[in-house]
Amino acid sequence: MPREKGSYAVLTVEKALDLLEILADEPIDSTLPHLADKLRASRNKTFRLLATLEARGLVEKEGWSGSYRLGIPAVELAQRFLKSARLIRHAHPVMEGLARKHDEAVYMTVLRDDEVLFLDMVDCERQVKAAPLVGKRFPFFTNASGKAIKALESRDLARKPGKKHKHSDMVPDFVELEMELSTIREKGVAIDSEGLGEGIISVAVAVRDYAGKVIGALTMLGPSFRMVTTRLENEIIPSLMEGAEMLSMKFGYARV
């Protein structure tokens, strides 16, 4: 997981943080050899890092299998951070209102290195729903959130999305993507079908700050049999645009 090293970077700390990121991304508990391979470090060094993190409760070791997973304190630390984050504090009440009104899952998302990070969620009460995405990252061109942010963030689309992250096999058609982003820029809303999973529709509207900079996107998603065109156009899109405008105003944005 290479990254540029600053003059004051402490490599051991960076490796420990890389290790936590790997554990957070792993769908199942991981063994020492697997983690050492992913970290590109020796087993001895990886073991020492794991032991240090385990002593702080950030990592837990399964006695019978010898596999590792994130500890509860790591989850609690993440939750405390999210609750204290200004964007989440302002966005959550707006998200709750949208989720109650439409009974669909609502997320607050941000863009990090050409990937969309799902920060916070208010779920719906329906039986059929998508799996929670909080903490997950996806290439921006695979979902409405990323397209909504990218369309307004810059008119100069980077030509190499997909090479910076693990989804390197997912390279879009740049001509089609440019056209889609142009349409989103004009309409102010992005709609994506199945980029986040089979049968899943996502709808997103960008949120701006006082300087007009895009800081994230309000996103609603649900199964395609509920997210039909008439409902999207008459109910969901107007609500999302109103919610995004309300949230943008909290950050000092005023439409000219």
C-alpha positions as MATLAB code, in Angstrom:
seq = 'MPREKGSYAVLTVEKALDLLEILADEPIDSTLPHLADKLRASRNKTFRLLATLEARGLVEKEGWSGSYRLGIPAVELAQRFLKSARLIRHAHPVMEGLARKHDEAVYMTVLRDDEVLFLDMVDCERQVKAAPLVGKRFPFFTNASGKAIKALESRDLARKPGKKHKHSDMVPDFVELEMELSTIREKGVAIDSEGLGEGIISVAVAVRDYAGKVIGALTMLGPSFRMVTTRLENEIIPSLMEGAEMLSMKFGYARV';
ca = [
       0.000    0.000    0.000;
       2.578    2.550   -1.122;
       2.099    6.267   -0.560;
       4.278    9.323   -0.728;
       6.296    9.840    2.442;
       6.504   13.310    3.942;
       9.637   14.635    5.565;
       8.257   13.990    9.035;
       6.526   10.661    8.354;
       7.213    7.911   10.888;
       7.287    4.718    8.842;
       6.328    2.433   11.721;
       3.251    4.534   12.456;
       2.313    4.571    8.782;
       2.646    0.786    8.617;
       0.442    0.438   11.700;
      -2.194    2.652   10.101;
      -1.913    0.675    6.860;
      -2.467   -2.483    8.880;
      -5.636   -1.062   10.450;
      -6.900   -0.104    6.985;
      -6.270   -3.644    5.721;
      -8.161   -5.154    8.644;
     -11.039   -2.720    8.093;
     -11.291   -3.773    4.427;
     -11.071   -7.514    5.061;
     -14.477   -9.292    4.921;
     -13.182  -12.130    7.122;
     -10.647  -12.462    9.921;
      -7.049  -12.505    8.646;
      -4.036  -14.594    9.529;
      -0.506  -13.310   10.128;
       0.884  -14.582    6.773;
      -2.019  -13.003    4.903;
      -1.594   -9.655    6.655;
       2.182   -9.651    6.170;
       1.698  -10.267    2.465;
      -0.891   -7.464    2.151;
       1.316   -5.098    4.165;
       4.411   -6.065    2.152;
       6.360   -6.534    5.356;
       8.083   -9.440    7.083;
       6.012  -11.672    9.346;
       8.183  -10.675   12.285;
       7.562   -6.941   11.761;
       3.864   -7.515   11.112;
       3.582   -9.583   14.290;
       5.197   -6.804   16.353;
       2.778   -4.251   14.927;
      -0.177   -6.536   15.625;
       1.002   -7.171   19.185;
       1.271   -3.420   19.827;
      -2.190   -2.736   18.412;
      -3.576   -5.723   20.308;
      -2.197   -4.329   23.578;
      -4.211   -1.134   22.959;
      -7.331   -3.115   22.084;
      -7.382   -1.848   18.504;
      -6.817   -5.380   17.223;
      -8.135   -8.688   18.571;
      -6.656  -12.152   18.040;
      -8.819  -15.251   17.795;
      -7.220  -17.833   20.058;
      -8.260  -21.011   18.286;
      -7.567  -19.844   14.718;
      -4.801  -17.296   15.263;
      -6.579  -14.840   12.978;
      -6.900  -11.117   13.604;
      -9.713   -8.585   13.379;
     -10.384   -5.004   14.428;
     -11.097   -4.632   18.132;
     -14.130   -2.900   19.615;
     -12.050    0.142   20.734;
     -11.140    0.769   17.081;
     -14.822    0.841   16.169;
     -15.617    3.086   19.141;
     -12.810    5.454   18.135;
     -14.205    5.678   14.608;
     -17.693    6.367   15.936;
     -16.429    9.150   18.217;
     -14.667   10.728   15.260;
     -17.765   10.568   13.089;
     -19.956   12.089   15.770;
     -17.523   14.957   16.240;
     -17.064   15.647   12.538;
     -18.787   18.884   11.544;
     -20.079   17.502    8.251;
     -21.745   14.556    9.978;
     -23.217   16.727   12.725;
     -24.903   18.988   10.203;
     -25.854   16.269    7.718;
     -27.398   13.683   10.028;
     -30.626   15.580   10.878;
     -31.185   16.273    7.168;
     -30.585   12.605    6.402;
     -33.039   11.527    9.085;
     -35.721   13.754    7.584;
     -35.177   12.319    4.106;
     -35.140    8.723    5.358;
     -38.396    9.213    7.304;
     -40.105   10.918    4.371;
     -39.207    8.339    1.724;
     -38.350    5.251    3.821;
     -35.141    4.611    1.873;
     -31.513    4.513    3.020;
     -29.753    7.895    2.986;
     -25.983    8.428    3.110;
     -23.514   11.271    3.417;
     -20.555   10.677    1.125;
     -17.249   12.393    0.349;
     -14.611   11.981   -2.345;
     -11.124   10.805   -1.372;
      -8.494   10.126   -4.067;
     -11.057    9.403   -6.797;
     -12.968    7.084   -4.482;
     -16.277    7.718   -2.762;
     -16.264    7.110    0.980;
     -19.646    6.435    2.612;
     -19.383    8.348    5.884;
     -22.753    8.130    7.615;
     -26.110    6.450    7.095;
     -29.735    6.600    8.158;
     -31.401    3.327    7.179;
     -34.959    2.648    6.119;
     -37.490    0.397    7.866;
     -38.293   -1.773    4.853;
     -37.611   -5.497    4.731;
     -35.854   -5.353    1.365;
     -32.797   -3.107    1.619;
     -29.185   -2.896    0.486;
     -26.343   -3.961    2.769;
     -24.977   -1.032    4.857;
     -22.110    0.785    3.123;
     -20.723    2.958    5.929;
     -16.921    2.922    5.760;
     -16.904    1.433    2.262;
     -15.065    2.987   -0.683;
     -15.961    2.769   -4.371;
     -14.467    4.288   -7.548;
     -16.284    7.570   -8.193;
     -17.421    6.520  -11.676;
     -19.387    3.503  -10.343;
     -22.045    5.403   -8.397;
     -24.214    8.516   -8.292;
     -22.354   10.051   -5.331;
     -19.000   10.100   -7.063;
     -20.440   11.394  -10.310;
     -22.402   14.161   -8.566;
     -19.284   15.361   -6.746;
     -16.910   14.966   -9.681;
     -19.239   16.735  -12.100;
     -19.166   19.924  -10.028;
     -15.708   19.584   -8.485;
     -13.855   20.129  -11.731;
     -14.527   20.242  -15.465;
     -11.105   18.724  -16.058;
     -11.775   15.009  -15.612;
      -8.692   13.037  -14.584;
      -7.866   10.545  -17.311;
      -6.584    7.836  -15.039;
      -9.258    7.003  -12.459;
      -8.872    3.375  -11.552;
      -5.073    3.358  -11.444;
      -4.840    4.856   -7.982;
      -6.872    2.244   -6.176;
      -7.513   -1.472   -5.952;
     -10.277   -1.405   -8.589;
      -7.725   -1.034  -11.369;
      -9.685   -3.389  -13.622;
     -12.657   -0.990  -13.636;
     -11.696    1.648  -16.194;
     -14.626    3.631  -17.634;
     -15.254    4.838  -21.153;
     -13.977    8.398  -20.782;
     -16.044    9.847  -23.618;
     -19.284    8.478  -22.160;
     -18.249    9.527  -18.658;
     -17.507   13.087  -19.792;
     -20.946   13.294  -21.414;
     -22.657   11.900  -18.327;
     -20.865   14.335  -16.021;
     -21.823   17.212  -18.308;
     -25.488   16.217  -18.049;
     -25.224   15.909  -14.262;
     -23.620   19.368  -14.141;
     -26.632   20.812  -15.986;
     -29.341   18.975  -14.024;
     -27.693   19.115  -10.599;
     -28.459   15.467   -9.798;
     -26.836   12.112  -10.564;
     -28.607    8.772  -10.957;
     -26.770    5.476  -11.258;
     -28.072    1.960  -11.850;
     -26.351   -1.120  -10.402;
     -22.970    0.538   -9.803;
     -23.297   -0.370   -6.107;
     -24.804   -3.789   -6.690;
     -27.277   -5.675   -8.814;
     -30.707   -4.079   -8.794;
     -29.531   -1.048   -6.742;
     -30.324    2.513   -7.846;
     -28.430    5.422   -6.268;
     -29.370    9.092   -6.511;
     -27.121   11.920   -5.309;
     -26.925   15.716   -5.080;
     -23.713   17.581   -4.230;
     -23.276   19.711   -1.096;
     -21.193   22.918   -1.187;
     -19.497   25.149    1.372;
     -19.346   28.957    1.667;
     -16.805   29.201   -1.159;
     -18.870   27.044   -3.498;
     -16.515   24.094   -3.099;
     -18.125   20.662   -3.226;
     -17.642   18.953    0.147;
     -19.751   15.837   -0.331;
     -23.059   14.488   -1.552;
     -26.388   13.503   -0.068;
     -27.220   10.101   -1.481;
     -30.295    7.899   -1.426;
     -30.288    4.325   -2.625;
     -32.745    1.477   -2.883;
     -33.852   -1.451   -5.058;
     -34.816   -0.675   -8.636;
     -38.384   -1.937   -8.206;
     -38.979    0.891   -5.710;
     -36.774    3.545   -7.295;
     -38.874    3.878  -10.447;
     -38.589    6.887  -12.756;
     -41.836    8.601  -11.746;
     -41.001    8.335   -8.042;
     -37.466    9.578   -8.625;
     -38.571   12.592  -10.634;
     -41.634   13.583   -8.598;
     -40.570   12.738   -5.037;
     -36.978   11.730   -4.373;
     -34.978   14.132   -6.554;
     -36.855   17.273   -5.396;
     -36.382   16.189   -1.749;
     -32.672   15.462   -2.195;
     -32.092   18.795   -3.915;
     -33.926   20.610   -1.133;
     -31.957   18.687    1.512;
     -28.616   19.374   -0.211;
     -29.450   23.081   -0.486;
     -30.420   23.205    3.188;
     -27.181   21.475    4.178;
     -25.099   23.717    1.902;
     -26.634   26.762    3.575;
     -25.425   25.429    6.940;
     -21.902   25.699    5.509;
     -22.506   29.247    4.310;
     -23.248   28.546    0.667;
     -25.620   30.969   -1.028;
     -26.836   30.359   -4.560;
     -26.072   33.321   -6.803;
];
